[in-house]
Amino acid sequence: MKKSFLYIVVLLAGFSACKPLSEVNENPNDPTSAHPSQLLTYVSQHVFNGNRTSYDPSLSSRQLVYTQSNTASQSFTWQRGGFGDYHYIMQLQKMIEESQELQDGDNYIAVAKILRSYYFFELTRTFTDVPYSEAVRGESDGIFTPAYDSQKDVIEGVLSELQEAASLLDENNTIGGDIVFDGNAGKWKQFANSLALKVLINLSKREGDVSFNISEEFKKIYESGEYFNELDAAANLRYVDALNSRYFLYQNNGIATDTWMEKTMVDFFKEREDERLFSVAAMTTNAELEGKEANDWDAYEGVDGSMAFGDIRNEVNTGDVSSIDPRYFSDPVNEPYMILGYSEMMFILAEGAQRGWIDNNLTASFYNKGTVGSLQFYGISDEKIEAYMQHPKVIFQPENGLEMIMDQKKAALIIQGGYELFYNYLRTGYPEITIGEGTGNNGKIPYRWMYPQSEVLNNASAIDALDYNDDVNHTPWIWK
């Protein structure tokens, strides 16, 4: 891993004539330090902005279809991923170091640990084993080719850091530079605990294989009540109509002209008379020409994202496929992008209850809360929500509980939450991902991304030491 550098300009002012020449001549564009608040703002603009994954996860999860090119996310033909997140992990390490010099630095240390945990959890789910214990120690210890930690050790470390962060946070002190929770340490604690619950539910196949009791830890956090438990609670970045602060897909030509609704997603909405469809999709061209109303269910159709790419384009060209709603590329503000929010949190609790980790009798209640929360997010009226929740395909059925939870999570997380739905599929088989003639990788869904070429060239010894081949079809420990 190549050494990263801090790219934040610290403005220097107030020089006096008595300052030594060596201080006066310091290069302000090559700072040796920055206040933790500056670093927090800088990292937050990356981690909480949808640009990090764009809408590729919605292609992999069969929510959307792309027709400008046969993208790897849609056809599952990806190979190598990237280690760009380590640049931001290094900034968080700087944030911790600078915070140790401050009297009220514990909150910054806690927030840095929460964001570190998020990055490392995403990295290990992307690649499997990754540098963790020796990561970003180039400047401090001269380690530029770090060893890879096992996925199990990374995840246990992540949970330990989240627990430590939650205990460090002092709600009496605000957090400067916080563009996500406006300095509210209590909301950062909710995020830490919510993220821990998300990590724990992702370990559902590894019960008994870690150094702690997964269900007990899940229950402990749940019983604390300190997680995202209100409708507007979310780890997100709200957009404003200003330079560098607009919705991340605003004026995106690809989503404006070549992004369409996937058939399984449209069918889900239509079968349940789910009005979220009217918020995420446009009427087909032919339906518009026929003068159909915007609330006519027959005015919306999807295309099977698993078909051969040429067949997808041919079907789109008939005018009988709905594009994504124009607001996604025409509204500079739009909805916030959530890496974790209320509805997803309720579905996580619903799954935990379904598995018996918390009171099993609460499964339907959390499923309902997650579904209602998503409907409210899209501005659907209380009267229509009440009717929707009585639909036979929506009323919770315990015998199909896990599938129903995951299907409603899929409906709630359109262009939200990164690759969570895809990882849920690898772990549970839900929500369904169709496989067809357009599925590459010999018709198989890959389980991971291969390591970056830069690592193969510069840190080959660490990769050679792994006990598996660097292949997209290798099943990571977490999903076995």
C-alpha positions in Angstrom: 0.0 0.0 0.0 1.5 3.3 -1.0 2.0 6.0 1.5 -0.9 8.5 1.6 -0.6 12.1 2.4 -2.9 14.7 4.0 -4.5 16.9 1.3 -6.2 19.5 3.5 -4.9 23.1 3.4 -4.4 24.7 6.7 -4.6 28.5 6.5 -1.7 30.1 8.2 -2.0 33.6 9.5 -0.8 36.0 12.1 3.0 35.7 11.5 5.0 38.2 13.6 8.4 39.6 12.8 10.0 37.7 15.7 9.1 34.3 14.3 12.1 32.2 13.2 12.7 32.1 9.4 12.1 28.3 9.5 8.6 28.8 10.7 7.8 31.7 8.4 9.0 29.6 5.4 6.7 26.6 6.2 4.8 25.6 3.1 1.1 26.1 3.9 0.1 23.6 1.2 2.1 20.8 2.9 0.7 20.8 6.5 2.1 18.7 9.3 -1.2 18.8 11.2 -4.9 19.7 10.9 -7.6 20.1 13.5 -9.8 17.0 13.9 -12.8 19.1 12.9 -11.3 19.7 9.5 -10.5 16.0 9.1 -14.0 15.0 10.1 -15.5 17.3 7.5 -13.2 16.0 4.8 -13.8 12.3 5.5 -17.5 12.8 5.9 -17.8 14.3 2.5 -16.5 11.0 1.2 -18.1 8.3 3.3 -21.6 9.8 3.4 -21.9 10.8 -0.2 -23.4 8.3 -2.7 -20.5 8.9 -5.1 -18.6 6.3 -3.2 -20.5 3.4 -4.9 -22.8 5.5 -7.2 -25.8 3.3 -8.2 -23.9 0.2 -9.1 -25.3 -1.7 -6.2 -28.8 -1.2 -7.5 -27.8 -2.9 -10.7 -26.3 -5.9 -8.8 -29.4 -6.2 -6.6 -31.8 -6.2 -9.6 -33.5 -2.9 -8.8 -32.2 -1.0 -11.8 -30.9 -1.8 -15.3 -28.2 0.0 -17.3 -28.1 0.1 -21.1 -25.3 2.3 -22.2 -22.8 -0.5 -21.8 -22.8 -4.0 -20.4 -21.6 -3.0 -17.0 -19.8 -5.5 -14.7 -22.2 -4.6 -11.8 -25.2 -5.9 -13.8 -23.5 -8.9 -15.5 -21.4 -9.9 -12.5 -18.2 -9.8 -14.5 -16.2 -7.7 -12.1 -12.6 -8.6 -11.3 -10.5 -6.2 -9.1 -11.7 -3.7 -6.5 -9.8 -0.7 -5.2 -8.1 0.2 -1.9 -9.0 3.9 -2.1 -10.7 3.8 1.3 -7.4 3.4 3.0 -6.6 7.0 2.1 -9.5 8.1 4.3 -8.7 5.6 7.0 -5.3 7.3 7.2 -7.0 10.7 7.6 -9.0 9.1 10.5 -5.7 8.0 12.0 -4.5 11.6 11.8 -7.7 12.6 13.4 -7.1 10.3 16.4 -3.5 11.5 16.7 -4.5 15.2 16.7 -7.3 14.5 19.1 -5.0 13.1 21.7 -3.5 16.5 22.1 -6.9 18.1 22.9 -8.6 18.4 26.2 -12.0 17.5 24.8 -10.6 15.1 22.1 -12.4 11.9 23.2 -15.4 12.6 21.0 -13.2 13.1 17.9 -11.4 9.8 18.7 -14.8 8.1 19.1 -16.1 9.4 15.8 -12.9 8.4 14.0 -13.2 4.9 15.4 -16.8 4.7 14.2 -15.9 5.8 10.7 -12.8 3.5 10.7 -15.1 0.6 11.6 -17.4 1.4 8.7 -14.6 1.5 6.2 -12.9 -1.7 7.4 -16.3 -3.5 7.5 -16.9 -2.5 3.9 -13.3 -3.5 2.9 -13.5 -6.9 4.4 -16.9 -7.6 2.8 -15.4 -6.5 -0.5 -12.2 -8.5 -0.4 -12.3 -10.9 2.6 -8.9 -10.6 4.4 -7.5 -7.1 4.3 -4.7 -5.1 6.1 -6.1 -4.0 9.5 -3.7 -4.2 12.5 -0.8 -2.9 10.4 -2.8 -0.7 8.1 -1.9 3.0 7.6 1.3 2.7 9.7 3.6 3.9 7.1 4.4 7.3 8.6 4.4 6.0 12.3 6.2 2.7 11.9 7.5 2.5 8.3 5.1 -0.3 7.4 4.4 0.1 3.7 3.6 -3.5 2.9 1.2 -4.5 5.7 0.2 -8.0 6.5 -3.4 -9.1 5.9 -5.6 -9.9 8.9 -8.2 -12.6 8.6 -11.8 -11.5 8.0 -12.7 -12.9 11.4 -10.1 -10.8 13.1 -11.1 -7.7 11.2 -14.7 -8.0 12.1 -14.0 -8.7 15.7 -11.7 -5.6 15.7 -14.5 -3.6 14.1 -17.0 -4.6 16.8 -14.5 -3.8 19.6 -13.8 -0.4 18.1 -17.5 0.4 17.9 -18.0 -0.6 21.5 -15.1 1.5 22.6 -16.4 4.5 20.6 -19.8 4.3 22.1 -18.3 4.3 25.6 -16.0 7.3 24.8 -18.7 9.7 23.5 -19.6 12.5 25.8 -23.0 14.0 25.0 -22.1 17.2 26.9 -19.5 18.2 24.3 -20.5 19.1 20.7 -18.4 17.9 17.8 -17.0 20.6 15.5 -16.8 20.0 11.7 -19.7 17.5 11.9 -21.8 17.9 8.8 -23.8 14.7 9.4 -25.2 15.0 13.0 -24.5 18.7 13.5 -22.2 18.0 16.4 -24.6 15.7 18.4 -22.6 13.1 20.2 -25.7 11.2 21.1 -26.6 10.6 17.5 -23.0 9.4 16.8 -23.5 6.9 19.7 -26.8 5.7 18.0 -24.8 5.3 14.8 -22.1 3.3 16.5 -24.6 0.9 18.0 -26.7 0.7 14.8 -23.6 -0.2 12.8 -22.7 -2.8 15.4 -26.1 -4.4 15.0 -25.6 -4.4 11.3 -22.3 -6.1 11.6 -23.7 -8.7 14.0 -26.6 -9.6 11.8 -24.1 -10.1 9.0 -22.5 -12.8 11.2 -25.7 -14.9 11.2 -23.9 -17.8 9.6 -20.9 -17.7 12.0 -22.6 -18.3 15.4 -20.2 -20.2 17.6 -17.2 -19.2 15.4 -16.2 -16.0 17.1 -14.9 -15.1 20.5 -18.2 -13.7 21.8 -21.9 -14.7 21.7 -23.4 -13.0 18.7 -27.0 -13.2 19.8 -26.2 -11.9 23.3 -24.3 -8.9 21.9 -27.1 -8.2 19.6 -29.7 -8.4 22.4 -27.5 -6.2 24.7 -27.4 -3.3 22.2 -31.1 -3.7 21.4 -32.1 -3.5 25.1 -30.0 -0.3 25.5 -32.4 1.4 23.1 -29.5 3.6 21.8 -29.8 3.0 18.1 -31.7 4.5 15.1 -35.2 4.1 16.5 -37.0 7.2 15.0 -38.1 7.8 11.5 -35.7 10.7 10.8 -32.7 8.9 12.4 -30.1 8.1 9.8 -26.4 8.3 8.9 -26.8 10.5 5.9 -25.6 13.6 4.2 -28.4 16.1 3.3 -27.9 17.8 0.0 -28.3 21.5 -0.8 -28.4 23.4 -4.1 -24.8 24.7 -3.9 -21.5 23.9 -5.5 -20.1 20.5 -4.4 -23.2 20.0 -2.2 -25.8 18.8 -4.7 -27.3 15.3 -5.0 -24.7 13.0 -6.2 -26.6 11.9 -9.3 -27.6 15.4 -10.3 -27.1 16.0 -14.1 -25.7 12.4 -14.4 -26.1 11.7 -18.1 -26.0 7.9 -17.7 -28.9 7.8 -15.2 -30.8 10.3 -17.3 -30.7 8.4 -20.6 -29.7 4.8 -19.9 -31.1 3.7 -16.5 -34.3 1.7 -16.4 -36.4 -0.2 -13.8 -35.7 -3.9 -13.3 -38.6 -6.3 -13.8 -38.6 -8.0 -10.4 -38.6 -4.6 -8.7 -41.5 -3.2 -10.7 -43.5 -6.5 -10.3 -43.0 -6.3 -6.6 -44.5 -2.8 -6.4 -47.4 -3.6 -8.8 -48.4 -6.9 -7.1 -48.8 -5.0 -3.8 -50.2 -1.7 -5.3 -47.2 -0.1 -3.7 -47.1 3.6 -4.5 -43.4 3.9 -3.9 -43.3 2.9 -7.6 -44.6 6.3 -8.6 -41.7 7.9 -6.7 -38.8 5.9 -8.2 -40.0 5.1 -11.8 -41.4 7.0 -14.8 -44.2 5.8 -17.0 -43.2 3.9 -20.1 -42.9 6.0 -23.3 -45.9 4.2 -24.8 -48.0 4.7 -21.7 -47.4 8.4 -21.9 -48.2 8.5 -25.7 -51.5 6.6 -24.9 -52.3 9.3 -22.3 -52.4 7.1 -19.3 -52.5 8.6 -15.8 -49.4 8.7 -13.6 -51.1 6.4 -11.0 -52.1 3.8 -13.6 -50.3 0.6 -12.6 -50.3 -0.6 -16.3 -48.2 2.5 -17.2 -45.1 0.9 -15.6 -43.0 -2.0 -16.7 -39.5 -3.3 -16.0 -36.9 -5.3 -17.9 -35.2 -8.4 -16.8 -31.6 -7.5 -15.9 -30.4 -11.0 -16.3 -31.2 -11.2 -20.0 -28.5 -11.0 -22.6 -27.4 -7.3 -23.0 -28.6 -7.1 -26.6 -32.1 -8.4 -25.6 -32.3 -5.9 -22.8 -31.6 -3.0 -25.2 -34.1 -4.4 -27.7 -36.8 -4.5 -25.1 -36.1 -1.0 -23.8 -36.3 0.2 -27.4 -39.9 -1.0 -27.7 -41.0 1.9 -25.4 -42.5 -0.5 -22.9 -40.0 -0.2 -20.1 -40.0 2.5 -17.4 -37.0 4.6 -16.9 -35.9 5.7 -13.4 -37.8 8.8 -12.3 -36.3 12.0 -13.7 -35.9 13.6 -10.3 -32.8 11.5 -9.7 -30.9 13.5 -12.2 -32.9 16.7 -12.3 -33.3 17.6 -8.7 -30.1 19.1 -7.1 -31.4 18.4 -3.6 -33.4 15.2 -3.8 -33.5 12.8 -0.9 -30.4 12.2 1.3 -28.2 9.2 0.6 -28.2 6.9 3.6 -25.5 4.4 4.5 -27.7 3.3 7.3 -31.2 4.6 8.4 -34.3 3.9 10.3 -36.0 1.5 7.9 -33.0 -0.7 7.4 -32.5 -0.7 11.2 -36.0 -2.0 11.7 -35.5 -4.8 9.2 -32.2 -5.7 11.0 -34.2 -6.0 14.3 -36.9 -7.9 12.5 -34.4 -10.4 11.3 -32.8 -10.6 14.7 -36.2 -11.4 16.2 -36.9 -13.9 13.4 -33.7 -15.7 14.4 -34.7 -15.6 18.1 -31.8 -13.3 19.1 -34.5 -11.0 20.7 -38.1 -11.7 21.4 -39.5 -13.6 18.4 -42.9 -12.1 19.0 -41.6 -8.7 17.9 -40.7 -9.9 14.4 -43.9 -8.7 12.7 -43.8 -5.4 14.7 -40.3 -4.5 13.4 -41.1 -5.7 9.9 -44.1 -3.4 9.9 -42.1 -0.5 11.3 -39.5 -0.9 8.6 -42.1 -1.0 5.9 -44.1 1.9 7.2 -41.0 3.9 7.7 -40.0 3.5 4.1 -43.5 4.4 2.9 -43.4 7.6 5.0 -39.9 8.4 3.6 -41.6 8.6 0.2 -44.4 10.8 1.5 -47.2 8.3 1.2 -50.3 9.3 3.2 -51.2 7.6 6.4 -54.6 6.4 4.9 -52.8 4.7 2.0 -50.2 3.2 4.3 -52.9 1.7 6.4 -54.5 0.1 3.4 -51.2 -1.1 2.0 -50.3 -2.8 5.3 -53.5 -4.9 4.9 -52.6 -6.2 1.5 -52.3 -10.0 1.5 -48.8 -9.9 0.1 -47.7 -7.4 2.7 -49.2 -8.9 5.9 -46.3 -10.6 7.7 -46.2 -14.4 7.4 -43.8 -16.0 9.8 -43.3 -19.1 7.7 -41.9 -16.8 4.9 -40.5 -14.3 7.4 -36.9 -13.9 6.2 -37.8 -13.6 2.6 -40.5 -11.0 3.3 -38.1 -9.0 5.4 -35.4 -9.0 2.7 -37.9 -8.2 0.0 -39.2 -5.1 1.8 -35.6 -4.1 2.6 -35.0 -4.2 -1.2 -37.9 -1.9 -1.8 -36.7 0.5 0.9 -33.0 0.7 -0.3 -33.2 1.9 -3.9 -30.0 3.8 -4.4 -29.4 3.6 -0.7 -27.1 1.6 1.6 -24.4 0.5 -0.8 -24.0 -3.2 -1.5 -26.0 -4.3 1.6 -28.7 -6.0 -0.4 -26.1 -7.9 -2.5 -24.4 -9.1 0.7 -27.7 -10.1 2.2 -28.3 -12.3 -0.9 -24.8 -13.9 -0.4 -25.7 -14.6 3.3 -29.4 -15.6 3.0 -30.4 -16.2 -0.6 -32.7 -13.1 -0.4 -33.7 -10.8 -1.9 -33.7 -12.8 -5.1 -31.0 -12.1 -7.8 -32.1 -13.5 -11.1 -29.5 -15.4 -13.2 -29.9 -15.6 -17.0 -28.1 -15.4 -20.3 -26.6 -12.0 -19.4 -25.0 -13.3 -16.3 -21.2 -13.6 -16.8 -18.8 -15.4 -14.6 -20.0 -18.7 -16.1 -23.5 -18.0 -14.8 -22.4 -17.7 -11.2 -22.8 -14.8 -8.8 -19.3 -13.8 -7.5 -18.7 -13.7 -3.8 -16.0 -11.0 -3.6 -13.7 -8.7 -5.6 -10.0 -9.5 -6.3 -7.3 -7.4 -4.7 -6.1 -4.3 -6.6 -3.3 -4.7 -9.1 -1.2 -2.3 -7.1 -1.2 -4.8 -4.2 -0.3 -7.6 -6.5 2.7 -5.6 -7.6 3.8 -3.9 -4.3 2.6 -6.3 -1.6 2.7 -9.7 -3.2 4.1 -11.5 -0.2 1.1 -10.6 1.9 -1.3 -11.9 -0.8 0.8 -15.0 -1.3 0.5 -15.8 2.4 -3.3 -16.1 2.2 -4.8 -19.6 2.4 -7.0 -19.1 -0.6 -6.7 -18.0 -4.2 -7.4 -14.4 -5.1 -10.6 -15.3 -7.1 -14.0 -13.7 -7.3 -15.6 -17.1 -6.7 -13.8 -17.8 -3.4 -16.4 -17.9 -0.6 -15.4 -15.6 2.3 -15.5 -16.8 5.9 -18.4 -14.6 6.7 -20.7 -16.2 4.1 -19.7 -19.8 4.6 
